[in-house]
Amino acid sequence: MRSKIELLAPGGDVDAIKAAIIAGADAVYCGLDTFNARNRASNISFDELVGIIRLAHQYQCKIFLTLNIVILEREFKSLAKLLSKLVNTTLDGVIVQDIGMFNLIKKHFPTLDIHASTQLTTHNVGQIPFLKKLGASRVNLSRELNLREITAITKVAQENDILVEVFVHGSLCVAFSGLCYSTSASVGNSGNRGRCSQACREEYETTPSGNNFPLNIKDNSAFFDLPELIDAGVHSFKVEGRIKGANYVHTVIDSFRKQIDGFVNTGELTQDGERLYQVFNRDFSNAFLRGDLNQSMFIDNPRDNSTKHAVDKFSSNSEQAISVVQIHEVEQVLHQQNKKIKATVFDKIKCLSIDKLPLTLNFSGALNQPLLITATTDNKELTVQSTSLLAISDKSSIDNSVIEKRFKSFNNSSYDLLKICTNKLAEGLSIPFKELTELKKRIALLLNGNQAVLPEVILPALERHPKETCSGGENNRTKLSILISDEADITLAELTDADIYFKLPDSYKRGCTKYVNFFNANPRLIPWFPSVLIGKDYDAALNILQKVKPKLIVTNNTGIAYEAYQLGIKWIAGPFLNTTNSYVLMALKEEFDCSGAFISNEINKQQIRSIARPDNFKLFYSIYHPILLMASRQCFFQQSVGCEKPRIDNGCMLSCDKSTTITNLKGDNFAIDKQKAGYPSIYNQDQFLNMEIIDDLSDLFDGFMIDLTNIGAGDKPSPDKRKLI
């Protein structure tokens, strides 16, 4: 018996998807070779997707398609073509990261069910109504959350009629998903575009604490936490692994299927989870879920741990020291077990077909009789007939060439048109071609389960609005803005009439009123809200917004953005909302009355130039700032310079302000920086500086910002801020 709890499986290729289906997955998420955040997976073609949907639905399994990257302006035409095809399938949902894509689907493809990707870094209750207003029906939460935090968010999600997914197994990113820019900074390939090079798995020079893989953490597994997640109201248990093979997917999904069903039927956990160690793993941890962030989450080896686990288990059961021969024997047993798993899985899936359905079209009719068209497919016959009667025509008779030309499009992603038979249609006869076209539409409707085939959506041209003009009719001058985070830096305001943003911390002391008084005493400062605000830190930031009620804010957090919209406070979308296209601007303006946005630093001049500004909307760009590579809820110092604390406690966030450097094997240095009340972060060795954009795109931007927050310098001396201004 299947429970109401959804088991959501990864599918990187056709065999892995088949393995997930046969293992009992309730749903599978997979990607095409475009618009996909796992470009290292094999992925599937559109024709294969159609066959997979048909196969999965035979097993009461849903198929979700990953479209989980940020989109460039030039890609929307191709994206619209793809979405126009998807709406004519029975696909069960699309997984989306780009805010502009939400807007596009909601307006032009409303029959598609939208799921918010984990790349949106959803971690507080304010983000749920934001995503609901964008059109999301379900949300995949950040992997860093604990059970208490998940429970609070799920309660709000249920109030908003949104389903919640939680990752329960597979690889963990050490960084907050969607906020990792390491690949973009190092090789120019954005992780937000599906091109992550996994810097967190790289080898580094041995750190003072003796580690060579200081950013590598164990895999996630909540195999024994399922009852608590069910109590928390989680709808979907999601397994990571779209670059894994069929044997991995089958083993993991079959194990979770038995565990879930066993618990639902007996109230007990019936599986020991040992099979999970037989396939690829980096050992397992549930520390995020349990809210116990400690050193044991790390493992100094990014490769497969299954052999070591088998040897360690044998050794623990042996009264004597294990010999080299015995180690080899254990390895051989594991190898044979994996061969058996592969053979068993292949035997189970070999009969599952995603081939196109064979289709034959038969045309028949005689003088003064209607034209009959019979479609034969999948042991079914579907017949339509014309209203008009066939008549003699010398010039426009319906011959074989006319029919083939008009009906060859039935050879498509769903059907393999094997044959068009016209031998039962008398020669020299005709009906109006308009009616022949209507017959084609009726056949298509029947083959599509009586669902109308929707036409391709052609996106309307976007209207481009110039910068606001001054009284003389010229564009307003592009302004300088400054970001500070040190209260002592308020004196810099004496040097300039620039807008001054004050960056609020990620974490706060309980009952903190410090910043309410601070902003009230310094009304020139514009509050700048960070990307990650979890639990009580979100509550504290929200309290600042509600008590101060500033005229304008900048926010990198969509929960704060939604509350500002509700309060009628003007807000600007910060640079970490990853804005790369016009449709994001349109969504922010139309749905949340946003006043402006920072354009992502991950896109180039030509890509920026193609973006269309909405009316009465400001555009901003950061021209000087530390290059954030990643931020984490985990501690980066435990594995680098060491830390006397065995685990992260509440005081770490508020009081720790360490900094150090790690060096990869290529000799590149990276600054690890932890500001008081901030998350541990890693920065590139150089600051970002783009002065050329001032000459190239001043006509486009309303403001250029310089970041003076003292972050990311590592052991380098900080520059003179007055000279910088």
C-alpha positions in Angstrom: 0.0 0.0 0.0 1.3 3.4 -0.9 1.1 6.2 1.6 0.1 9.8 1.0 3.8 10.8 1.5 5.4 11.4 -1.8 8.7 9.8 -2.6 10.4 11.9 -5.2 13.3 10.3 -7.1 16.1 11.7 -9.3 16.3 10.7 -13.0 19.4 11.7 -14.8 18.9 9.4 -17.8 16.2 7.0 -19.1 17.5 3.9 -17.3 17.6 5.8 -13.9 14.1 7.0 -14.5 12.8 3.5 -15.3 14.7 2.2 -12.2 13.0 4.9 -10.0 9.5 4.0 -11.4 9.9 0.2 -10.8 11.4 0.8 -7.3 8.1 2.6 -6.3 8.8 6.3 -6.7 5.6 8.4 -6.5 7.3 11.0 -8.7 10.5 11.5 -10.7 12.3 14.8 -11.5 14.4 14.9 -14.6 16.0 17.4 -17.0 16.3 18.0 -20.7 19.6 19.0 -22.3 18.6 22.7 -21.9 17.5 25.0 -19.1 18.8 22.5 -16.6 20.9 22.8 -13.4 22.6 19.4 -13.8 24.3 19.7 -17.2 26.7 17.0 -16.1 23.8 14.5 -16.0 23.1 12.5 -19.2 19.6 14.1 -19.3 16.9 13.2 -21.9 15.5 14.4 -25.2 12.0 15.8 -25.6 10.8 12.7 -27.4 12.1 10.6 -24.6 10.3 12.8 -22.1 7.0 12.2 -23.8 7.6 8.4 -23.6 8.7 8.6 -20.0 5.5 10.5 -19.0 3.4 7.9 -20.7 5.3 5.1 -19.0 5.3 6.7 -15.5 1.6 7.4 -15.6 1.0 3.7 -16.2 2.6 3.1 -12.8 0.8 6.1 -11.1 4.1 8.0 -11.0 4.4 11.7 -11.8 7.1 13.4 -13.8 8.5 16.8 -13.0 10.8 18.6 -15.4 13.7 20.7 -14.1 13.9 24.2 -15.6 15.9 25.3 -12.6 18.5 27.9 -13.9 18.5 31.7 -14.3 17.5 32.6 -17.8 19.3 35.0 -20.2 17.3 37.5 -22.3 18.1 35.9 -25.6 16.8 32.5 -24.4 13.2 33.4 -23.9 12.2 32.8 -27.5 13.5 29.2 -27.2 12.0 28.8 -23.8 8.6 29.8 -25.0 8.9 27.2 -27.8 9.7 24.5 -25.3 6.9 25.6 -22.9 4.5 25.6 -25.8 5.4 21.9 -26.4 5.2 21.0 -22.7 1.7 22.3 -22.3 0.6 19.8 -24.9 1.9 16.9 -22.8 0.6 15.5 -19.5 3.7 16.6 -17.6 2.9 17.0 -13.9 5.1 20.0 -13.1 8.1 22.2 -13.8 10.8 23.0 -11.3 11.8 26.7 -11.6 14.5 29.0 -10.2 14.2 32.1 -12.3 11.6 34.7 -11.0 11.1 35.8 -14.6 10.2 32.3 -15.7 7.5 32.2 -12.9 6.0 35.3 -14.5 6.2 33.9 -18.0 4.5 30.6 -17.1 1.8 32.2 -15.0 0.9 34.6 -17.8 1.2 32.5 -20.9 1.2 28.8 -19.8 -1.2 28.7 -16.8 -1.9 25.0 -17.2 1.7 24.1 -16.1 2.2 23.4 -12.4 5.1 25.4 -11.0 7.5 24.1 -8.3 10.0 26.4 -6.6 13.5 25.0 -6.9 15.9 24.6 -3.9 18.0 27.2 -5.9 15.6 29.9 -4.6 17.1 29.3 -1.1 13.7 29.1 0.7 14.3 29.2 4.4 11.8 31.5 6.1 8.1 32.0 6.4 8.0 35.3 4.6 9.2 33.6 1.4 6.2 31.3 1.2 3.6 34.0 0.3 6.1 35.6 -2.0 6.4 32.3 -4.0 2.7 31.7 -3.8 2.0 35.1 -5.5 4.5 34.2 -8.2 2.5 31.1 -8.9 4.3 28.3 -7.0 2.2 25.3 -6.0 5.1 23.6 -4.0 8.4 24.7 -2.6 11.6 22.8 -2.1 13.2 24.1 1.2 16.8 24.9 1.8 18.8 21.8 3.0 20.3 23.7 6.0 17.0 23.8 8.0 16.3 21.9 11.2 13.0 20.2 12.1 11.7 23.1 14.1 12.3 25.5 11.3 10.8 23.1 8.7 7.7 22.7 10.9 7.2 26.5 11.1 7.6 27.0 7.4 5.3 24.0 6.6 2.6 25.5 8.7 2.6 28.7 6.7 2.8 26.7 3.5 -0.3 24.8 4.4 -2.1 28.1 5.1 -1.1 29.2 1.6 -2.1 25.9 0.0 1.5 25.2 -1.0 3.1 21.7 -0.7 6.6 21.3 0.9 9.5 19.2 -0.3 12.5 18.3 1.8 15.7 16.6 0.6 16.0 13.4 2.6 19.0 11.7 0.9 22.0 12.4 -1.3 24.8 15.0 -1.8 24.9 18.1 0.3 26.3 21.5 -0.8 28.3 23.1 1.9 27.0 26.5 0.5 23.5 27.8 0.5 22.0 26.7 -2.8 21.5 29.5 -5.3 24.1 31.7 -3.4 27.3 29.9 -4.6 29.3 31.8 -7.1 32.6 29.8 -6.9 32.5 28.3 -10.4 31.4 31.7 -11.9 34.3 33.5 -10.3 36.9 30.8 -11.1 36.1 29.7 -14.6 33.2 31.9 -15.7 30.6 29.1 -15.6 27.7 29.9 -13.3 26.3 27.3 -10.9 23.1 29.2 -11.3 23.3 28.2 -15.0 23.8 24.5 -14.2 27.6 24.5 -14.6 28.9 23.9 -11.1 32.5 22.6 -11.0 32.1 21.5 -7.3 34.9 23.6 -5.8 33.7 22.3 -2.4 34.9 18.8 -3.5 38.4 20.0 -4.6 41.6 19.2 -2.8 43.4 22.0 -1.1 46.9 22.4 0.4 46.9 20.7 3.8 45.3 23.1 6.3 46.7 23.7 9.8 44.0 21.4 11.1 45.4 18.6 8.8 42.7 18.4 6.2 43.0 18.3 2.4 39.3 18.6 1.6 38.2 21.2 4.1 34.9 22.1 2.4 33.7 18.5 1.7 30.8 17.4 3.8 29.1 14.0 4.1 26.0 13.1 2.2 22.6 13.9 3.7 20.3 11.1 4.9 17.1 11.4 6.9 16.4 7.7 6.6 15.6 7.4 10.3 14.0 10.9 10.6 10.9 10.1 8.5 8.4 10.1 11.4 9.5 13.6 12.5 9.3 14.9 8.9 5.8 13.5 8.5 4.8 15.1 11.8 6.3 18.4 10.5 3.8 18.3 7.6 6.3 17.6 4.8 4.5 16.3 1.7 7.4 15.2 -0.5 10.6 13.3 0.5 13.1 14.2 -2.2 16.2 12.2 -3.1 19.2 14.0 -4.7 21.2 12.2 -7.4 20.6 13.2 -11.1 24.2 12.3 -12.0 23.9 8.9 -10.4 23.1 5.6 -12.3 20.1 3.3 -12.4 21.5 0.9 -9.7 22.0 3.8 -7.3 18.6 5.2 -7.9 16.9 1.8 -7.6 18.7 0.9 -4.4 18.0 4.2 -2.6 14.3 4.5 -3.8 13.5 0.9 -3.0 15.0 1.3 0.5 13.0 4.5 1.2 9.9 3.0 -0.3 10.1 0.1 2.1 10.9 2.4 5.0 8.0 4.8 4.3 5.4 2.1 3.7 6.6 0.1 6.7 6.2 3.1 9.0 2.8 4.0 7.6 1.6 0.4 8.0 3.1 -0.4 11.4 4.1 2.9 13.1 7.7 1.6 13.3 10.8 2.0 11.2 11.4 -1.4 9.7 14.6 -0.9 7.7 18.2 -0.7 8.9 19.4 1.4 6.0 22.4 -0.8 5.4 21.7 -1.1 1.7 22.3 2.7 1.3 26.0 2.1 2.1 26.3 -0.4 -0.8 26.0 2.3 -3.4 27.9 5.6 -3.8 28.0 7.6 -0.6 30.4 9.9 1.3 29.1 8.5 4.6 25.9 10.1 6.0 24.8 12.9 8.3 21.5 14.3 9.4 23.1 17.1 11.4 21.4 19.9 9.6 18.0 18.3 10.2 18.8 17.8 13.9 20.2 21.3 14.3 23.6 19.9 15.5 26.2 21.4 13.2 29.5 19.7 14.2 32.8 18.6 12.9 31.6 15.1 12.2 29.6 16.5 9.2 32.9 16.8 7.2 34.7 13.9 5.6 38.2 14.3 4.2 37.5 12.3 1.0 35.0 13.3 -1.7 35.1 9.9 -3.3 32.9 6.8 -2.8 32.8 5.6 0.8 31.0 2.3 0.2 34.2 0.2 0.3 35.6 1.8 3.4 32.2 1.3 5.1 32.2 -2.4 4.2 35.8 -2.9 5.5 35.1 -1.0 8.7 31.9 -3.0 9.4 33.9 -6.3 8.8 36.6 -5.0 11.1 34.2 -4.1 13.9 32.8 -7.6 13.8 36.2 -9.3 13.9 38.0 -10.1 17.1 41.4 -9.8 15.4 43.0 -7.2 13.3 41.8 -7.4 9.7 44.4 -8.5 7.2 45.2 -7.3 3.6 43.7 -10.5 2.2 40.5 -10.0 4.2 40.2 -6.4 3.0 40.5 -7.7 -0.6 37.8 -10.3 0.1 35.5 -7.7 1.5 36.0 -5.5 -1.5 35.3 -8.4 -3.8 32.1 -9.2 -2.0 31.0 -5.6 -2.4 31.9 -5.6 -6.1 29.8 -8.8 -6.6 26.9 -7.3 -4.7 27.0 -4.2 -7.0 27.2 -6.4 -10.1 24.1 -8.3 -8.8 22.3 -5.0 -8.2 23.0 -3.8 -11.7 21.9 -7.1 -13.2 18.7 -7.2 -11.2 17.8 -3.6 -12.0 18.5 -4.1 -15.7 16.4 -7.3 -15.7 13.5 -5.3 -14.1 13.6 -2.3 -16.5 14.5 -4.0 -19.8 10.8 -4.6 -20.6 9.8 -1.0 -19.9 9.3 0.9 -23.1 9.3 4.6 -23.8 9.1 4.1 -27.6 6.7 6.2 -29.6 3.2 4.7 -30.1 2.8 3.2 -33.6 0.2 5.1 -35.6 -1.6 4.2 -38.9 -4.0 6.5 -40.7 -6.6 5.0 -43.0 -8.5 7.2 -45.5 -11.6 5.8 -47.1 -14.7 7.1 -49.0 -16.5 7.1 -52.3 -18.5 9.6 -54.4 -21.4 11.2 -52.5 -20.2 9.7 -49.2 -18.3 11.3 -46.4 -14.6 11.0 -46.0 -13.6 8.7 -43.2 -10.3 8.9 -41.4 -9.4 6.0 -39.0 -6.4 6.3 -36.6 -5.1 3.0 -35.3 -2.7 3.1 -32.3 -2.1 1.2 -29.2 -4.9 -1.3 -29.9 -7.4 1.5 -30.3 -9.3 2.8 -33.3 -10.5 6.4 -33.6 -12.6 7.4 -36.5 -13.8 10.8 -37.7 -15.9 11.7 -40.8 -16.5 14.8 -42.9 -19.7 16.7 -42.9 -19.4 17.4 -46.6 -19.7 14.6 -49.1 -16.9 13.6 -51.5 -17.4 15.2 -54.9 -15.7 14.9 -58.3 -12.9 17.4 -58.8 -10.3 17.4 -61.6 -8.1 20.2 -60.2 -8.1 19.8 -56.4 -8.7 16.1 -55.7 -7.5 14.6 -52.5 -4.7 12.3 -53.6 -1.9 10.6 -51.7 0.5 13.5 -51.9 -2.0 16.0 -50.6 -2.8 13.8 -47.6 0.8 13.0 -46.8 1.7 16.7 -46.9 -1.1 17.6 -44.5 -0.9 14.7 -42.1 2.8 14.0 -41.9 3.0 16.1 -38.7 1.5 13.2 -36.8 4.9 11.7 -37.0 5.9 13.5 -33.8 7.2 13.1 -30.3 4.2 11.0 -29.3 3.6 8.9 -32.4 5.6 7.0 -35.0 3.5 7.4 -38.1 4.1 4.0 -39.8 1.7 4.3 -42.7 -0.9 6.4 -44.4 -3.3 4.2 -46.3 -5.5 5.7 -49.1 -6.2 2.6 -51.2 -9.9 2.7 -50.0 -10.3 6.3 -51.1 -11.7 6.6 -54.6 -9.6 8.7 -57.0 -10.5 12.2 -58.3 -12.6 13.1 -55.3 -12.4 16.1 -53.0 -13.9 17.9 -50.1 -13.1 21.5 -49.1 -9.5 21.7 -47.8 -10.8 23.8 -44.9 -12.8 20.7 -43.8 -9.8 18.4 -44.3 -7.9 20.7 -41.9 -10.8 20.4 -39.4 -10.7 16.6 -39.6 -7.0 16.7 -38.8 -7.7 18.8 -35.7 -10.4 16.3 -34.6 -8.1 13.4 -35.0 -5.4 15.3 -33.0 -7.9 16.0 -30.3 -8.9 12.3 -30.0 -5.3 11.2 -29.9 -4.6 13.8 -27.2 -7.3 12.4 -24.9 -9.9 15.0 -25.9 -7.6 17.8 -24.7 -7.3 20.6 -27.2 -3.8 21.0 -28.7 -2.7 24.5 -27.7 -1.0 26.7 -30.3 2.6 27.9 -29.9 2.9 31.0 -27.8 4.7 33.9 -29.5 5.9 36.3 -26.8 5.0 39.9 -27.3 7.8 42.4 -27.8 8.8 44.0 -24.5 8.5 47.8 -24.2 11.7 49.5 -23.3 11.5 52.5 -21.1 14.3 55.0 -20.7 15.7 56.3 -17.5 13.7 59.0 -15.8 14.4 62.4 -17.2 15.3 65.6 -15.3 13.5 68.9 -15.9 15.7 69.7 -18.9 14.5 66.6 -20.7 17.8 64.8 -20.4 18.3 61.5 -18.6 19.0 61.8 -14.9 22.6 61.5 -14.0 23.7 58.1 -12.8 24.3 58.3 -9.0 27.0 56.8 -6.8 25.8 54.7 -3.9 27.8 53.2 -1.0 27.3 50.1 1.1 28.6 50.1 4.6 28.2 47.8 7.6 30.2 49.6 10.3 28.4 52.2 12.3 31.6 54.3 12.5 31.5 54.6 8.7 28.5 57.0 8.9 31.1 59.8 8.8 31.7 58.9 5.2 28.4 60.6 4.4 30.2 63.9 4.9 32.2 63.3 1.7 29.4 62.7 -0.7 25.8 63.1 -1.5 25.7 59.4 -2.6 22.9 57.1 -1.4 24.2 55.2 1.6 23.0 51.7 2.3 23.6 50.1 5.6 24.0 46.3 5.6 22.1 44.6 8.4 23.6 41.5 9.9 22.4 37.9 9.2 21.8 37.2 12.9 20.5 39.2 16.0 20.4 39.0 19.7 17.0 38.2 21.1 14.8 41.2 21.6 17.3 43.4 19.7 16.1 47.0 19.3 19.6 48.4 18.5 19.0 48.9 14.8 15.5 50.4 15.2 17.1 53.2 17.2 20.0 53.4 14.9 18.0 53.9 11.7 15.6 56.3 13.5 18.6 58.4 14.5 20.2 58.2 11.0 17.3 58.6 8.5 19.6 59.1 5.6 20.7 55.5 5.8 18.9 53.0 3.5 18.5 49.6 5.2 20.1 46.7 3.2 18.8 43.3 4.1 20.9 40.1 3.6 20.1 37.0 1.6 19.7 34.5 4.5 17.4 35.2 7.5 16.4 32.0 9.2 13.9 31.6 12.0 14.3 34.2 14.8 16.7 36.2 12.7 14.0 36.7 10.1 11.6 37.7 12.9 14.2 40.3 14.2 14.8 41.7 10.7 11.1 41.9 10.1 10.7 43.8 13.4 13.3 46.3 12.3 11.3 46.8 9.0 8.0 47.2 10.8 9.2 49.5 13.5 11.4 51.8 11.3 9.2 51.8 8.3 11.9 53.4 6.1 10.9 55.1 2.9 13.2 52.8 0.9 15.1 49.5 1.5 17.3 47.1 -0.5 16.7 43.5 0.1 18.3 40.3 -1.0 15.7 38.2 0.8 12.3 37.6 -0.8 10.6 37.2 2.6 11.5 40.8 3.5 10.6 41.9 0.0 7.1 40.5 0.5 6.6 42.2 3.8 7.9 45.6 2.4 5.3 45.2 -0.4 2.6 44.5 2.2 3.6 47.6 4.2 3.8 49.8 1.2 7.5 50.4 1.6 9.5 51.1 -1.6 12.0 48.4 -2.2 14.9 47.5 -4.5 15.9 43.9 -5.3 19.5 43.3 -4.2 22.3 41.7 -6.3 21.9 38.3 -4.7 18.4 37.8 -6.1 20.3 36.9 -9.3 18.4 39.1 -11.8 19.4 38.4 -15.3 16.5 39.2 -17.6 13.5 41.6 -18.3 10.9 39.1 -17.1 12.3 39.2 -13.6 12.0 43.0 -13.5 8.4 42.6 -14.9 7.5 40.1 -12.2 8.9 42.2 -9.4 7.2 45.4 -10.7 3.8 43.8 -11.5 3.5 41.4 -8.5 5.2 43.3 -5.7 5.4 46.9 -6.8 9.2 46.8 -6.8 11.0 50.1 -7.4 14.2 48.9 -8.9 16.7 46.1 -9.0 20.5 45.3 -9.1 21.4 43.4 -12.2 23.5 40.3 -11.6 27.2 40.6 -11.8 27.3 37.1 -13.4 26.2 38.4 -16.9 28.2 40.4 -19.4 27.7 43.8 -21.1 25.8 42.5 -24.1 23.5 40.4 -21.9 22.8 43.5 -19.7 22.2 45.7 -22.7 19.4 43.4 -24.0 17.4 43.8 -20.8 14.2 45.9 -21.1 13.5 48.3 -18.2 9.8 48.5 -17.0 8.2 51.9 -16.7 9.1 53.9 -13.6 11.8 51.4 -12.6 15.4 51.9 -11.6 18.4 49.7 -12.5 21.5 49.4 -10.4 24.9 47.7 -10.6 27.6 47.0 -8.1 31.0 48.1 -9.7 33.2 47.4 -6.7 32.8 44.7 -4.1 34.3 41.6 -2.5 33.6 38.5 -4.7 31.5 36.2 -2.6 32.2 32.5 -3.6 29.9 30.9 -1.1 28.2 31.3 2.3 27.4 28.5 4.6 25.5 27.6 7.8 28.4 25.3 8.6 31.7 26.4 10.1 34.6 26.8 7.7 37.2 27.1 10.5 36.8 23.6 11.9 38.5 22.1 8.9 40.9 24.9 8.1 42.6 26.4 11.2 40.6 24.4 13.7 38.3 25.5 16.5 38.1 24.5 20.1 34.3 24.2 19.9 33.2 20.7 18.8 30.0 22.2 17.3 28.4 25.5 16.3 26.3 27.0 19.1 24.1 30.1 19.2 27.0 32.3 20.3 29.1 31.4 17.2 27.0 33.4 14.8 27.0 36.5 17.1 30.5 36.6 18.4 32.9 34.8 16.0 34.9 37.1 13.7 37.7 34.9 12.5 39.4 35.1 9.1 41.9 32.8 7.4 43.0 31.7 3.9 42.9 28.3 2.1 44.9 27.5 -1.0 44.0 25.0 -3.7 46.5 22.9 -5.5 46.7 25.4 -8.4 48.0 28.0 -5.9 44.8 30.1 -5.8 44.1 31.7 -2.4 40.6 32.1 -1.0 39.7 34.3 2.0 37.5 32.7 4.7 35.8 35.5 6.5 33.3 35.4 9.4 31.9 38.8 10.5 30.2 39.0 13.9 26.5 38.1 13.4 27.3 36.9 9.8 27.5 33.5 8.1 30.9 32.0 7.4 31.8 33.0 3.8 34.5 32.4 1.3 35.7 35.2 -1.0 37.9 35.4 -4.0 41.4 36.7 -3.5 40.6 39.8 -5.6 37.9 42.4 -5.3 35.4 42.8 -8.2 36.0 46.0 -10.1 34.3 47.1 -13.3 35.0 50.7 -14.3 34.3 50.1 -18.0 30.6 49.7 -17.4 30.5 53.4 -16.3 31.4 54.4 -19.8 29.5 51.7 -21.6 26.2 51.6 -19.8 25.6 54.8 -17.8 22.6 55.4 -20.1 21.0 52.2 -18.7 21.8 52.4 -15.0 20.4 54.8 -12.4 23.1 53.9 -9.8 26.5 52.4 -9.5 27.4 51.0 -6.0 30.7 50.5 -4.2 30.9 48.1 -1.3 32.8 49.3 1.7 31.9 46.7 4.2 35.4 45.4 5.2 34.3 41.9 4.2 36.4 39.4 2.3 39.8 41.0 2.6 41.3 38.0 4.5 44.8 39.0 5.7 45.1 41.8 3.2 45.0 45.4 4.5 41.7 47.2 3.8 41.8 50.1 1.3 41.3 53.7 2.3 37.6 54.2 2.0 37.8 58.0 1.6 40.1 57.6 -1.3 37.9 55.0 -2.8 34.9 57.3 -2.7 
